Amino acid sequence: MRCGRCGLTQFSAEACRRCGTPLVPTVVVRARPRDAAIHPLRDIWFSPRDTVRTLVASDPTRGVLVLSWFVGLAMFLEPMTSKANDRFPIAAAMVTAVLAGPMLSFGLVFLQALLTTGTGRLLGGEASPVELRAAFAWAQAPLLGLFLLWWPEMWMPGGYWKPALAFINLAIFLWAEVLAVVLVAEVHGFSNARALGAILLAWVIKIALLVGLLLMVPTDPAKKAKPEARICPERSYGAVIV
């Protein structure tokens, strides 16, 4: 025990032997272990709320880019490779999936998080865009299962098992959407119903923005009007094209 006045270190006693200052026992509190034992990719399946809560409290950017990259690749592999032919070889299809898929995946996560920040706050939420990016990125974890479906869809087209694969594909996407609702509700701090409303409002805004951009695309002014047929009353041999 160390005296706070004179600095004398001594064994347990009621007062310092040098200056007589009363000694107060100090309690040493051990630091809590870091969250290194947390494995989001494992825990997101069984305790999604606790997992995203820990991620937001410790490092909300953890795994966002990596997960979005792999999910984008998984989503683009099957559509791109199924279009491979003599003019579009399988190597070019895979390169396209590697380049385009991850960028589109992260762009959707970023945009959805930005819009859901606003719609969620309108409904009483309090999450930031960074926290919602973590929620939407980790909600895509079930989509990693598309890697397992790509191989049979690519190399064994057709067959009686095709409807079963389509059903599994749909179930994976529905699972990801339900998980997104749960994680958004957790980071925003409100109910699942409000989280669903915030996500739907964000989708309405995205669709409105897309329609607005399409309407802003100018039409080709070089298009010529179709010739009209006029009948000349003075001539009896038919119509004149002008």
BALOBA-1460 file (C-alpha; in Angstrom, 3 decimals):
// residues 242
<rec num="1" residu="m" x="0.000" y="0.000" z="0.000"/>
<rec num="2" residu="r" x="1.384" y="3.429" z="-0.975"/>
<rec num="3" residu="c" x="0.883" y="6.594" z="1.030"/>
<rec num="4" residu="g" x="-0.632" y="9.352" z="-0.995"/>
<rec num="5" residu="r" x="1.150" y="12.075" z="0.965"/>
<rec num="6" residu="c" x="4.760" y="10.977" z="1.404"/>
<rec num="7" residu="g" x="4.880" y="8.138" z="-1.091"/>
<rec num="8" residu="l" x="6.047" y="5.476" z="1.331"/>
<rec num="9" residu="t" x="5.179" y="1.974" z="0.189"/>
<rec num="10" residu="q" x="4.255" y="-0.334" z="3.053"/>
<rec num="11" residu="f" x="2.188" y="-3.361" z="3.921"/>
<rec num="12" residu="s" x="-1.391" y="-3.101" z="5.049"/>
<rec num="13" residu="a" x="-1.770" y="-0.636" z="7.915"/>
<rec num="14" residu="e" x="-4.278" y="1.888" z="9.174"/>
<rec num="15" residu="a" x="-1.863" y="4.845" z="9.004"/>
<rec num="16" residu="c" x="1.454" y="5.661" z="7.366"/>
<rec num="17" residu="r" x="4.417" y="4.858" z="9.557"/>
<rec num="18" residu="r" x="6.317" y="7.921" z="8.327"/>
<rec num="19" residu="c" x="3.763" y="10.743" z="8.317"/>
<rec num="20" residu="g" x="0.774" y="9.219" z="10.077"/>
<rec num="21" residu="t" x="-1.636" y="9.834" z="7.197"/>
<rec num="22" residu="p" x="-4.600" y="7.418" z="7.254"/>
<rec num="23" residu="l" x="-4.293" y="4.850" z="4.505"/>
<rec num="24" residu="v" x="-7.299" y="4.003" z="2.370"/>
<rec num="25" residu="p" x="-7.198" y="0.638" z="0.608"/>
<rec num="26" residu="t" x="-7.429" y="0.983" z="-3.136"/>
<rec num="27" residu="v" x="-9.411" y="-1.450" z="-5.225"/>
<rec num="28" residu="v" x="-7.745" y="-2.497" z="-8.450"/>
<rec num="29" residu="v" x="-10.292" y="-2.927" z="-11.195"/>
<rec num="30" residu="r" x="-9.142" y="-5.128" z="-14.013"/>
<rec num="31" residu="a" x="-9.865" y="-3.883" z="-17.474"/>
<rec num="32" residu="r" x="-12.541" y="-5.723" z="-19.369"/>
<rec num="33" residu="p" x="-11.211" y="-7.881" z="-22.171"/>
<rec num="34" residu="r" x="-11.466" y="-6.415" z="-25.630"/>
<rec num="35" residu="d" x="-14.123" y="-7.554" z="-28.074"/>
<rec num="36" residu="a" x="-11.542" y="-9.603" z="-29.959"/>
<rec num="37" residu="a" x="-13.488" y="-12.784" z="-29.227"/>
<rec num="38" residu="i" x="-16.517" y="-11.521" z="-31.137"/>
<rec num="39" residu="h" x="-16.933" y="-13.078" z="-34.579"/>
<rec num="40" residu="p" x="-19.659" y="-11.151" z="-36.428"/>
<rec num="41" residu="l" x="-19.864" y="-13.602" z="-39.316"/>
<rec num="42" residu="r" x="-20.597" y="-16.384" z="-36.826"/>
<rec num="43" residu="d" x="-22.722" y="-14.494" z="-34.307"/>
<rec num="44" residu="i" x="-24.902" y="-12.616" z="-36.822"/>
<rec num="45" residu="w" x="-26.897" y="-15.829" z="-37.443"/>
<rec num="46" residu="f" x="-27.835" y="-16.534" z="-33.833"/>
<rec num="47" residu="s" x="-27.816" y="-13.138" z="-32.085"/>
<rec num="48" residu="p" x="-28.043" y="-10.396" z="-34.735"/>
<rec num="49" residu="r" x="-29.080" y="-7.647" z="-32.338"/>
<rec num="50" residu="d" x="-26.210" y="-8.268" z="-29.930"/>
<rec num="51" residu="t" x="-23.762" y="-8.557" z="-32.809"/>
<rec num="52" residu="v" x="-24.662" y="-5.273" z="-34.477"/>
<rec num="53" residu="r" x="-24.808" y="-3.543" z="-31.085"/>
<rec num="54" residu="t" x="-21.251" y="-4.644" z="-30.363"/>
<rec num="55" residu="l" x="-20.062" y="-3.644" z="-33.828"/>
<rec num="56" residu="v" x="-21.583" y="-0.171" z="-33.546"/>
<rec num="57" residu="a" x="-20.097" y="0.327" z="-30.077"/>
<rec num="58" residu="s" x="-16.598" y="-0.871" z="-31.015"/>
<rec num="59" residu="d" x="-15.969" y="-0.397" z="-34.740"/>
<rec num="60" residu="p" x="-18.953" y="0.242" z="-37.049"/>
<rec num="61" residu="t" x="-16.753" y="0.043" z="-40.154"/>
<rec num="62" residu="r" x="-15.565" y="-3.494" z="-39.392"/>
<rec num="63" residu="g" x="-16.131" y="-5.822" z="-42.326"/>
<rec num="64" residu="v" x="-18.358" y="-3.420" z="-44.271"/>
<rec num="65" residu="l" x="-16.158" y="-3.195" z="-47.367"/>
<rec num="66" residu="v" x="-15.081" y="-6.834" z="-47.337"/>
<rec num="67" residu="l" x="-18.598" y="-8.175" z="-46.882"/>
<rec num="68" residu="s" x="-20.016" y="-5.870" z="-49.560"/>
<rec num="69" residu="w" x="-17.264" y="-6.976" z="-51.946"/>
<rec num="70" residu="f" x="-17.969" y="-10.688" z="-51.551"/>
<rec num="71" residu="v" x="-21.746" y="-10.230" z="-51.619"/>
<rec num="72" residu="g" x="-21.548" y="-8.191" z="-54.815"/>
<rec num="73" residu="l" x="-19.385" y="-10.863" z="-56.406"/>
<rec num="74" residu="a" x="-21.803" y="-13.608" z="-55.315"/>
<rec num="75" residu="m" x="-24.774" y="-11.723" z="-56.761"/>
<rec num="76" residu="f" x="-23.104" y="-11.078" z="-60.127"/>
<rec num="77" residu="l" x="-21.395" y="-14.407" z="-60.736"/>
<rec num="78" residu="e" x="-24.447" y="-16.352" z="-61.863"/>
<rec num="79" residu="p" x="-26.029" y="-13.624" z="-64.077"/>
<rec num="80" residu="m" x="-22.716" y="-12.838" z="-65.779"/>
<rec num="81" residu="t" x="-21.420" y="-16.368" z="-66.307"/>
<rec num="82" residu="s" x="-24.796" y="-17.606" z="-67.558"/>
<rec num="83" residu="k" x="-24.495" y="-15.152" z="-70.468"/>
<rec num="84" residu="a" x="-21.088" y="-16.454" z="-71.505"/>
<rec num="85" residu="n" x="-20.801" y="-17.506" z="-75.171"/>
<rec num="86" residu="d" x="-18.339" y="-17.298" z="-78.040"/>
<rec num="87" residu="r" x="-18.482" y="-13.500" z="-78.154"/>
<rec num="88" residu="f" x="-18.540" y="-13.110" z="-74.346"/>
<rec num="89" residu="p" x="-16.169" y="-15.764" z="-72.923"/>
<rec num="90" residu="i" x="-16.364" y="-17.061" z="-69.387"/>
<rec num="91" residu="a" x="-13.148" y="-15.222" z="-68.408"/>
<rec num="92" residu="a" x="-14.620" y="-11.862" z="-69.453"/>
<rec num="93" residu="a" x="-17.842" y="-12.671" z="-67.594"/>
<rec num="94" residu="m" x="-15.973" y="-13.402" z="-64.372"/>
<rec num="95" residu="v" x="-13.846" y="-10.256" z="-64.680"/>
<rec num="96" residu="t" x="-17.040" y="-8.235" z="-65.159"/>
<rec num="97" residu="a" x="-18.553" y="-9.828" z="-62.059"/>
<rec num="98" residu="v" x="-15.413" y="-9.116" z="-60.013"/>
<rec num="99" residu="l" x="-15.315" y="-5.451" z="-61.052"/>
<rec num="100" residu="a" x="-18.968" y="-4.474" z="-61.290"/>
<rec num="101" residu="g" x="-20.558" y="-6.549" z="-58.534"/>
<rec num="102" residu="p" x="-18.657" y="-5.211" z="-55.503"/>
<rec num="103" residu="m" x="-18.940" y="-1.591" z="-56.616"/>
<rec num="104" residu="l" x="-22.683" y="-1.883" z="-57.120"/>
<rec num="105" residu="s" x="-23.115" y="-3.708" z="-53.815"/>
<rec num="106" residu="f" x="-21.296" y="-1.084" z="-51.768"/>
<rec num="107" residu="g" x="-23.051" y="1.713" z="-53.660"/>
<rec num="108" residu="l" x="-26.436" y="0.267" z="-52.740"/>
<rec num="109" residu="v" x="-25.379" y="-0.155" z="-49.093"/>
<rec num="110" residu="f" x="-24.109" y="3.436" z="-48.956"/>
<rec num="111" residu="l" x="-27.233" y="4.890" z="-50.595"/>
<rec num="112" residu="q" x="-29.654" y="2.793" z="-48.546"/>
<rec num="113" residu="a" x="-27.878" y="3.755" z="-45.315"/>
<rec num="114" residu="l" x="-27.924" y="7.442" z="-46.230"/>
<rec num="115" residu="l" x="-31.636" y="7.440" z="-47.073"/>
<rec num="116" residu="t" x="-32.640" y="5.278" z="-44.106"/>
<rec num="117" residu="t" x="-30.821" y="7.695" z="-41.804"/>
<rec num="118" residu="g" x="-33.281" y="10.399" z="-42.800"/>
<rec num="119" residu="t" x="-36.403" y="8.252" z="-42.943"/>
<rec num="120" residu="g" x="-35.528" y="6.602" z="-39.640"/>
<rec num="121" residu="r" x="-35.067" y="9.923" z="-37.879"/>
<rec num="122" residu="l" x="-38.450" y="11.023" z="-39.165"/>
<rec num="123" residu="l" x="-39.868" y="8.013" z="-37.307"/>
<rec num="124" residu="g" x="-37.923" y="8.700" z="-34.116"/>
<rec num="125" residu="g" x="-34.640" y="6.892" z="-34.784"/>
<rec num="126" residu="e" x="-31.188" y="8.053" z="-33.775"/>
<rec num="127" residu="a" x="-28.662" y="6.094" z="-35.870"/>
<rec num="128" residu="s" x="-25.950" y="7.704" z="-37.969"/>
<rec num="129" residu="p" x="-25.095" y="6.797" z="-41.594"/>
<rec num="130" residu="v" x="-21.982" y="4.924" z="-40.455"/>
<rec num="131" residu="e" x="-24.017" y="2.760" z="-38.078"/>
<rec num="132" residu="l" x="-26.616" y="2.038" z="-40.737"/>
<rec num="133" residu="r" x="-23.919" y="1.083" z="-43.225"/>
<rec num="134" residu="a" x="-22.811" y="-1.537" z="-40.728"/>
<rec num="135" residu="a" x="-26.404" y="-2.731" z="-40.330"/>
<rec num="136" residu="f" x="-27.088" y="-3.037" z="-44.062"/>
<rec num="137" residu="a" x="-23.690" y="-4.566" z="-44.844"/>
<rec num="138" residu="w" x="-24.021" y="-7.287" z="-42.209"/>
<rec num="139" residu="a" x="-27.634" y="-7.889" z="-43.177"/>
<rec num="140" residu="q" x="-26.237" y="-9.155" z="-46.493"/>
<rec num="141" residu="a" x="-24.465" y="-12.051" z="-44.768"/>
<rec num="142" residu="p" x="-27.078" y="-14.629" z="-45.917"/>
<rec num="143" residu="l" x="-26.378" y="-13.621" z="-49.530"/>
<rec num="144" residu="l" x="-22.974" y="-15.276" z="-49.242"/>
<rec num="145" residu="g" x="-24.918" y="-18.504" z="-49.698"/>
<rec num="146" residu="l" x="-25.272" y="-17.570" z="-53.375"/>
<rec num="147" residu="f" x="-21.719" y="-18.841" z="-53.843"/>
<rec num="148" residu="l" x="-23.004" y="-22.337" z="-53.037"/>
<rec num="149" residu="l" x="-25.821" y="-22.016" z="-55.577"/>
<rec num="150" residu="w" x="-23.635" y="-20.633" z="-58.358"/>
<rec num="151" residu="w" x="-21.774" y="-23.865" z="-59.051"/>
<rec num="152" residu="p" x="-24.797" y="-26.117" z="-59.803"/>
<rec num="153" residu="e" x="-26.602" y="-23.306" z="-61.659"/>
<rec num="154" residu="m" x="-23.550" y="-22.718" z="-63.837"/>
<rec num="155" residu="w" x="-22.367" y="-26.237" z="-64.631"/>
<rec num="156" residu="m" x="-25.629" y="-28.197" z="-64.403"/>
<rec num="157" residu="p" x="-28.276" y="-26.054" z="-66.131"/>
<rec num="158" residu="g" x="-31.805" y="-27.355" z="-66.285"/>
<rec num="159" residu="g" x="-33.011" y="-30.440" z="-64.498"/>
<rec num="160" residu="y" x="-35.686" y="-31.235" z="-61.953"/>
<rec num="161" residu="w" x="-33.737" y="-29.503" z="-59.169"/>
<rec num="162" residu="k" x="-33.969" y="-26.072" z="-60.865"/>
<rec num="163" residu="p" x="-37.199" y="-25.048" z="-59.000"/>
<rec num="164" residu="a" x="-35.589" y="-26.095" z="-55.721"/>
<rec num="165" residu="l" x="-32.602" y="-23.826" z="-56.374"/>
<rec num="166" residu="a" x="-34.927" y="-20.962" z="-57.274"/>
<rec num="167" residu="f" x="-36.813" y="-21.455" z="-54.013"/>
<rec num="168" residu="i" x="-33.567" y="-21.481" z="-52.010"/>
<rec num="169" residu="n" x="-32.446" y="-18.336" z="-53.827"/>
<rec num="170" residu="l" x="-35.688" y="-16.571" z="-52.918"/>
<rec num="171" residu="a" x="-35.428" y="-17.745" z="-49.299"/>
<rec num="172" residu="i" x="-31.900" y="-16.336" z="-49.027"/>
<rec num="173" residu="f" x="-32.998" y="-12.908" z="-50.279"/>
<rec num="174" residu="l" x="-36.009" y="-12.865" z="-47.945"/>
<rec num="175" residu="w" x="-33.769" y="-13.823" z="-45.035"/>
<rec num="176" residu="a" x="-31.453" y="-10.910" z="-45.849"/>
<rec num="177" residu="e" x="-34.383" y="-8.480" z="-45.985"/>
<rec num="178" residu="v" x="-35.768" y="-9.666" z="-42.635"/>
<rec num="179" residu="l" x="-32.308" y="-9.406" z="-41.099"/>
<rec num="180" residu="a" x="-32.004" y="-5.858" z="-42.442"/>
<rec num="181" residu="v" x="-35.244" y="-4.886" z="-40.682"/>
<rec num="182" residu="v" x="-34.001" y="-6.348" z="-37.376"/>
<rec num="183" residu="l" x="-30.594" y="-4.660" z="-37.566"/>
<rec num="184" residu="v" x="-32.030" y="-1.285" z="-38.597"/>
<rec num="185" residu="a" x="-34.451" y="-1.472" z="-35.678"/>
<rec num="186" residu="e" x="-31.562" y="-2.163" z="-33.306"/>
<rec num="187" residu="v" x="-29.275" y="0.668" z="-34.434"/>
<rec num="188" residu="h" x="-32.127" y="3.179" z="-34.694"/>
<rec num="189" residu="g" x="-33.499" y="2.147" z="-31.305"/>
<rec num="190" residu="f" x="-37.127" y="1.546" z="-32.265"/>
<rec num="191" residu="s" x="-39.485" y="-1.280" z="-33.191"/>
<rec num="192" residu="n" x="-39.299" y="-3.622" z="-36.177"/>
<rec num="193" residu="a" x="-42.458" y="-2.037" z="-37.606"/>
<rec num="194" residu="r" x="-40.822" y="1.392" z="-37.691"/>
<rec num="195" residu="a" x="-37.680" y="-0.110" z="-39.177"/>
<rec num="196" residu="l" x="-39.750" y="-1.658" z="-41.965"/>
<rec num="197" residu="g" x="-41.447" y="1.694" z="-42.550"/>
<rec num="198" residu="a" x="-38.087" y="3.499" z="-42.712"/>
<rec num="199" residu="i" x="-36.729" y="0.985" z="-45.241"/>
<rec num="200" residu="l" x="-39.870" y="1.182" z="-47.395"/>
<rec num="201" residu="l" x="-39.758" y="4.991" z="-47.359"/>
<rec num="202" residu="a" x="-36.122" y="4.841" z="-48.460"/>
<rec num="203" residu="w" x="-37.117" y="2.541" z="-51.336"/>
<rec num="204" residu="v" x="-39.871" y="4.961" z="-52.384"/>
<rec num="205" residu="i" x="-37.318" y="7.783" z="-52.450"/>
<rec num="206" residu="k" x="-34.913" y="5.692" z="-54.535"/>
<rec num="207" residu="i" x="-37.624" y="4.824" z="-57.039"/>
<rec num="208" residu="a" x="-38.689" y="8.478" z="-57.245"/>
<rec num="209" residu="l" x="-35.087" y="9.541" z="-57.860"/>
<rec num="210" residu="l" x="-34.703" y="6.916" z="-60.577"/>
<rec num="211" residu="v" x="-37.918" y="7.974" z="-62.296"/>
<rec num="212" residu="g" x="-36.849" y="11.623" z="-62.081"/>
<rec num="213" residu="l" x="-33.501" y="10.842" z="-63.686"/>
<rec num="214" residu="l" x="-35.200" y="8.925" z="-66.478"/>
<rec num="215" residu="l" x="-37.567" y="11.818" z="-67.133"/>
<rec num="216" residu="m" x="-34.639" y="14.242" z="-67.274"/>
<rec num="217" residu="v" x="-32.991" y="12.302" z="-70.094"/>
<rec num="218" residu="p" x="-33.483" y="14.489" z="-73.201"/>
<rec num="219" residu="t" x="-35.135" y="13.015" z="-76.231"/>
<rec num="220" residu="d" x="-33.335" y="12.976" z="-79.572"/>
<rec num="221" residu="p" x="-34.182" y="16.234" z="-81.357"/>
<rec num="222" residu="a" x="-32.810" y="14.861" z="-84.598"/>
<rec num="223" residu="k" x="-35.764" y="12.568" z="-85.014"/>
<rec num="224" residu="k" x="-37.796" y="13.674" z="-87.954"/>
<rec num="225" residu="a" x="-41.518" y="13.653" z="-87.966"/>
<rec num="226" residu="k" x="-43.157" y="10.997" z="-90.029"/>
<rec num="227" residu="p" x="-44.399" y="12.270" z="-93.365"/>
<rec num="228" residu="e" x="-48.079" y="12.964" z="-93.519"/>
<rec num="229" residu="a" x="-50.276" y="12.106" z="-96.439"/>
<rec num="230" residu="r" x="-52.406" y="14.955" z="-97.759"/>
<rec num="231" residu="i" x="-55.020" y="14.714" z="-100.468"/>
<rec num="232" residu="c" x="-54.898" y="17.439" z="-103.070"/>
<rec num="233" residu="p" x="-58.442" y="18.346" z="-104.036"/>
<rec num="234" residu="e" x="-57.364" y="19.635" z="-107.446"/>
<rec num="235" residu="r" x="-55.847" y="16.298" z="-108.416"/>
<rec num="236" residu="s" x="-57.775" y="13.102" z="-108.607"/>
<rec num="237" residu="y" x="-54.911" y="10.630" z="-108.844"/>
<rec num="238" residu="g" x="-54.308" y="10.185" z="-105.090"/>
<rec num="239" residu="a" x="-52.454" y="11.593" z="-102.140"/>
<rec num="240" residu="v" x="-49.268" y="13.609" z="-102.141"/>
<rec num="241" residu="i" x="-46.641" y="12.888" z="-99.441"/>
<rec num="242" residu="v" x="-45.305" y="16.084" z="-97.900"/>
